[in-house]
Amino acid sequence: MNAPTSRKRTTSAKVDVQPGAAAPSILDPRWLVFARVADLGSLSKAAIALDMPQSLVSRNIALLEQQCGERLFRRTGRGVVLTEFGDYVLPRVAHLAQYADALSDDIRSARGQPNGEVLVGLLPSAVDQLAGPLFASVKNELPGVRLHLVEGASAQLEEQLHEGRLDMAVVLRDDEASVKDAHVLAKVPLNLVGRREDARVGKKDVPLAALSGIPLVVPGRPHPLRGRLDRLAVDHSLTLQVAVEVDSVRLQYEIVAAGGGYAIASVLPGRLDPRLASSRIVSPMLERFVVLADTPRRPHTRATRAVRRLIEGLGAFAQTA
C-alpha cells in the first residue's frame, strides 16, 4: 500500500514525521518513527533523517513493541528488517498516516486560506496553455499553496495517479466509458498524420475506412489508443496494418516523417511538425477526451480542492491533446 507524505510522494510507505509548525498531532509520532525506520532499514539512518538521537529512535521502537507484544524489527548485520508482524503493520500505519496528514491539513486551513503542497501532472501539449495561468492563479488566490507541476505522457501520468504520486493530472481518455468520474475539460478529434506531400492527408477529412490496409505507426498493446483501434477494426471490418509500434507521439511523428507510415493522433492547430500534414478521421468521427483526473490513493485536502477548481475554471483547453 502506498502512503505518500505531505511533502513527498513515493511508491513506498514513507511518511513525513516532521509536519509543519502548529500541525495537529493526529497519529502517535512513534508510529511515524517506525515507518521511517522501516523505509531506511536502519536505526542510525532513521535517527539522522529525523534529527533525533539514535537512542530515542530505539526507545520509540521498543515502546511500540512493548505495547504490541510483538517484535516489529529483526536486527541484521546491515541494519534492521521487518518481522512478519512488522510487515503486516506497516501498510496499515501508512494508510492511517495518509489520512491523518489530510485531516491535519484541513484543521490547519479551517480558519484561513488552503495551504500545503499540490502535485499536478500535465500533458506536454497542455503545458503552454495551462502551466503559466495556473501558476499565476495559485500565486494570487492561494498564497499558502505550494504548486508542484509534473510533465509527462498520458500513460505515465495515469501510472503516477494510480500510485498516489500525483494529486491530479490532465490526461487523455479514449472513450466515454473510460472517463468515469474525471472532469471533462475538452473533446478533441483524432487525425490521420502523414508526410506533407502525401495526397492522403491533403484534405480536411478522411473516412475511417481509408485506414484499412495502409501502414500505421501506432502505440503497442496495451496502450488505450491501440485497444480502441483494435475494437474499431472489428466493428468496421478494417484491416489494420501496423508497420511500427511506437508509444511516444513525438517518435511516431519522426517515423512518419521518415516515410514509415501514418500516425493517428490529436493535432493542435498550427502545432504540427512542418514536415507533416493531417486529416480529421470521420465516418465516424473519433474523439478523445481531455480530462482532469484525481488519484484514487489520496483524499482531497482544501488545497487540492481549491487547485482543482482553478483548473476547471481556467477554460484553456479548447484544443488540447
C-alpha positions in Angstrom: 0.0 0.0 0.0 1.3 3.4 -0.9 1.5 6.1 1.8 2.6 9.4 0.3 3.7 12.1 2.6 2.6 15.7 3.0 5.8 16.9 1.3 7.0 14.0 -0.9 5.1 11.3 -2.8 6.8 8.0 -3.4 5.8 4.4 -4.1 7.0 3.1 -0.8 5.4 3.5 2.7 7.3 6.7 3.5 5.8 9.1 6.0 6.8 12.7 6.8 7.4 12.6 10.5 8.2 16.3 10.8 5.0 18.2 9.9 4.8 21.9 9.6 4.5 24.3 12.5 1.3 24.1 14.5 0.2 20.9 12.7 -2.2 18.9 15.0 -0.8 15.5 16.0 -3.4 13.0 14.7 -1.3 9.9 14.7 1.1 8.8 17.5 4.5 10.1 16.4 6.1 6.8 17.4 4.4 5.1 14.5 5.9 7.7 12.2 9.3 6.8 13.6 8.5 3.2 12.9 7.6 3.9 9.3 10.9 5.9 8.8 13.0 3.1 10.2 11.2 0.6 8.0 11.8 2.7 5.0 15.5 3.2 5.6 16.2 -0.2 7.1 18.5 1.3 9.8 18.0 2.9 13.2 21.0 5.1 12.7 19.9 6.4 9.3 16.4 7.0 10.6 17.9 9.0 13.5 19.8 11.2 11.0 16.7 11.7 8.9 14.6 12.5 11.9 17.3 14.7 13.5 17.0 12.9 16.8 19.3 10.7 18.9 19.5 7.1 17.9 18.8 6.1 21.5 15.4 7.9 21.2 14.6 6.1 18.0 15.4 2.8 19.6 13.3 3.7 22.7 10.3 4.6 20.5 10.5 1.3 18.7 10.9 -0.6 22.0 7.8 1.1 23.4 5.8 0.2 20.4 6.9 -3.4 20.6 6.0 -3.5 24.3 2.6 -2.1 23.5 2.0 -4.6 20.7 3.5 -7.6 22.5 5.3 -8.4 19.3 8.7 -7.6 17.7 8.5 -5.1 14.8 12.1 -5.5 13.6 14.8 -8.1 13.4 18.4 -7.0 13.6 20.8 -8.0 10.8 24.5 -7.3 10.1 23.4 -4.4 7.9 20.6 -2.8 9.9 17.1 -4.0 10.6 14.4 -5.7 8.7 10.7 -6.0 9.4 9.4 -9.1 11.1 6.3 -10.8 9.7 4.3 -8.8 12.2 6.0 -5.5 11.3 5.4 -6.2 7.6 1.7 -6.7 8.5 1.5 -3.5 10.5 3.4 -1.1 8.1 0.9 -0.6 5.3 -1.9 0.0 7.9 0.2 2.6 9.6 1.0 4.2 6.2 -2.7 4.2 5.4 -3.6 5.9 8.7 -0.7 8.4 8.2 -2.1 9.4 4.8 -5.5 10.3 6.2 -4.1 11.8 9.3 -2.0 14.1 7.1 -5.0 15.2 5.1 -7.0 15.8 8.3 -4.2 17.8 9.8 -4.1 19.9 6.7 -7.8 20.6 6.8 -7.6 21.5 10.5 -4.7 24.0 9.8 -6.7 25.5 7.0 -10.1 25.6 8.6 -9.8 29.3 9.6 -7.8 30.6 6.7 -6.5 30.0 3.2 -5.8 26.5 2.0 -2.2 25.5 2.4 0.1 22.6 1.6 1.7 21.0 -1.5 -0.4 20.1 -4.5 1.1 17.9 -7.2 -0.4 18.3 -10.7 0.5 16.4 -13.8 0.2 18.0 -17.3 0.3 16.6 -20.8 3.2 18.1 -22.9 0.7 19.9 -25.1 -1.2 21.3 -22.1 1.9 22.9 -20.6 1.9 26.2 -22.6 -1.8 26.6 -22.2 -2.1 25.8 -18.5 1.2 26.0 -16.6 1.6 29.7 -16.6 -2.1 30.7 -16.0 -2.4 28.0 -13.2 0.8 29.2 -11.5 -0.4 32.8 -11.7 -3.8 31.9 -10.3 -2.4 29.9 -7.4 0.1 32.6 -6.6 -2.6 35.3 -6.5 -5.5 33.4 -5.0 -3.9 30.6 -2.9 -0.7 32.0 -1.4 -0.4 29.2 1.1 -0.4 26.5 -1.6 2.9 25.1 -3.0 2.3 24.0 -6.5 4.4 21.2 -7.9 3.9 20.6 -11.7 5.0 17.4 -13.5 5.0 17.0 -17.3 4.5 13.6 -18.8 2.8 11.4 -21.4 -0.8 10.4 -20.6 0.2 6.8 -19.7 2.9 8.0 -17.4 0.7 10.4 -15.6 -2.0 7.7 -15.2 0.5 5.5 -13.6 1.6 8.2 -11.2 -2.0 8.9 -10.3 -2.6 5.2 -9.6 0.5 5.1 -7.4 -0.5 8.2 -5.5 2.5 10.2 -6.6 0.2 13.0 -8.1 -2.9 14.6 -6.6 -4.4 15.2 -10.0 -3.4 15.2 -13.7 -4.6 16.4 -17.1 -4.7 13.2 -19.1 -6.3 11.7 -22.2 -9.1 9.2 -22.1 -10.0 7.4 -25.3 -13.8 6.9 -24.9 -16.7 8.0 -22.7 -16.6 4.7 -20.8 -13.0 5.5 -19.6 -13.9 9.0 -18.4 -15.6 7.7 -15.3 -15.6 10.3 -12.5 -13.0 12.5 -14.2 -13.9 16.1 -15.1 -14.0 16.6 -18.9 -12.0 19.6 -20.0 -12.3 19.2 -23.8 -13.1 16.8 -26.6 -10.6 16.6 -29.4 -10.8 14.7 -32.7 -8.3 12.1 -33.9 -6.4 12.8 -37.1 -4.5 10.7 -39.6 -1.0 12.2 -39.8 1.3 11.7 -42.8 4.0 13.4 -44.8 3.1 16.9 -46.1 3.4 15.9 -49.7 1.1 12.8 -49.3 -2.3 13.3 -51.0 -4.0 11.0 -48.5 -3.7 13.7 -45.8 -4.2 16.6 -48.2 -7.9 17.1 -47.4 -9.7 18.3 -44.2 -11.3 14.9 -43.5 -10.5 11.3 -44.2 -13.0 8.4 -43.7 -12.2 5.8 -41.2 -12.4 3.1 -43.9 -9.3 4.7 -45.5 -7.2 3.4 -42.7 -7.7 -0.2 -43.9 -4.5 -1.6 -45.4 -2.2 1.4 -45.0 1.0 1.2 -42.9 0.3 2.6 -39.4 2.7 3.9 -36.8 0.8 3.3 -33.6 1.3 2.5 -29.9 1.8 -1.1 -28.8 -0.6 -3.0 -26.7 -2.0 -2.5 -24.0 -2.0 1.3 -24.8 -5.6 2.6 -24.7 -5.5 4.0 -28.2 -4.3 0.8 -29.6 -7.1 -1.1 -27.9 -9.6 1.3 -29.3 -8.2 0.9 -32.8 -8.4 -2.9 -32.4 -12.1 -2.6 -31.5 -12.8 -0.3 -34.4 -11.2 -2.7 -36.8 -13.5 -5.4 -35.7 -16.6 -3.2 -35.6 -16.0 -1.7 -39.1 -14.3 -4.7 -40.8 -11.0 -2.9 -41.2 -7.6 -4.5 -41.9 -5.1 -2.5 -39.8 -1.6 -2.9 -41.0 0.7 -2.0 -38.1 4.1 -1.1 -39.6 5.8 0.2 -36.4 4.8 0.2 -32.8 5.9 3.4 -31.0 4.3 4.7 -27.8 5.6 8.3 -27.9 3.8 10.7 -30.2 7.0 12.6 -30.9 8.7 9.3 -32.0 5.7 8.4 -34.1 6.0 11.7 -36.0 9.7 11.1 -36.6 8.9 7.7 -38.1 6.1 9.2 -40.3 8.4 12.0 -41.5 11.0 9.3 -42.5 8.3 7.6 -44.6 7.5 4.8 -42.2 3.7 5.1 -42.4 0.8 7.1 -40.9 0.2 8.1 -37.3 -3.1 8.5 -35.5 -3.1 11.4 -33.1 -4.9 14.5 -31.8 -3.4 17.6 -33.6 -3.4 21.1 -32.3 -3.9 23.8 -35.0 -0.6 25.3 -36.0 1.4 22.9 -33.8 2.1 20.0 -36.2 5.6 19.4 -37.4 6.0 21.3 -40.7 7.2 18.1 -42.4 3.7 16.6 -41.8 0.1 17.1 -42.6 -3.1 15.7 -41.1 -6.7 15.0 -41.9 -9.5 14.6 -39.3 -10.9 11.0 -39.2 -14.6 10.9 -39.9 -17.4 8.4 -40.7 -17.5 8.1 -37.7 -15.6 10.9 -36.2 -13.2 9.7 -33.5 -12.9 11.9 -30.4 -10.6 11.7 -27.3 -11.4 13.3 -24.0 -9.0 15.6 -22.2 -9.9 15.1 -18.5 -8.8 16.2 -15.1 -8.4 13.0 -13.1 -7.8 12.5 -9.4 -5.6 10.0 -7.7 -7.6 7.1 -6.0 -4.8 6.8 -3.4 -5.1 10.1 -1.6 -8.0 12.0 -0.1 -8.6 15.6 -1.2 -7.5 18.4 1.0 -8.7 22.0 1.0 -5.6 22.9 -1.1 -6.2 20.2 -3.7 -9.9 21.0 -4.0 -9.0 24.7 -4.5 -6.4 24.0 -7.2 -8.9 21.6 -8.9 -11.5 24.4 -9.1 -8.9 26.7 -10.6 -8.0 24.2 -13.3 -11.7 23.6 -14.1 -12.3 27.3 -14.3 -9.3 28.3 -16.5 -11.0 27.2 -19.7 -7.7 26.8 -21.5 -8.5 23.5 -23.3 -10.3 24.3 -26.5 -7.8 22.2 -28.4 -5.5 20.3 -26.1 -4.3 16.8 -26.9 
